Amino acid sequence: MGADQKISSPTKGSKKKGEMKKSVVDHTYRDYSHVEIADLVYNYKGVNEELFPSKLHMILSTPEYARFITWKPHGRSWAVIDKSMFTSIVLPRYFNHSNFASFNRSVNGWGFKRLFREGPDQKAYYHELFMCGRPELTSAMTRLIRPGKRLPNKACEPDFYDIS
């Protein structure tokens, strides 16, 4: 390319309709396990049990569902064990539908990240404000605005067995 040639950059709004923004997953992990909720949420008044993260935390904290969805031993990530039973038994009770794709969109929309690296946490999900025994932290979670497609980044995934 000559010195007098310009690189054309896309203009605002030039993205084709239906295209989704793509980015690599940022696995920077801040440990909130010892942080008080009052330090994260101004004027904290309790967990809003109607929001998706709170409902998900309730589900994971219900022993009778542990065959379908469960916390990993370190309590910082979780995984669906039996998708068909989870879809037919748990989803209708908490979300008034039995559509796993819809559940998965909510998981992604609330900023949960999936682990792809081989090991005991493969295919599990995590969020730095979502931990076993700390339901109040869900109050500090926010829904992402147009999260787009997040591409896996195995090399930077946290190792929760080292952290715990």
Secondary structure, 3 states (H helix, E strand, C coil): CCCCCCCCCCCCCCCCCCCCCEEECCCCCCCCCCCCHHHCCCCCCCCCCCCHHHHHHHHHCCHHHCCCEEECCCCCEEEECCHHHHHHHHHHHHHCCCCHHHHHHHHHHCCCEECCCCCCCCCCEEECCECCCCHHHHHHCCCCCCCCEEECCHHHCCCHHHHC
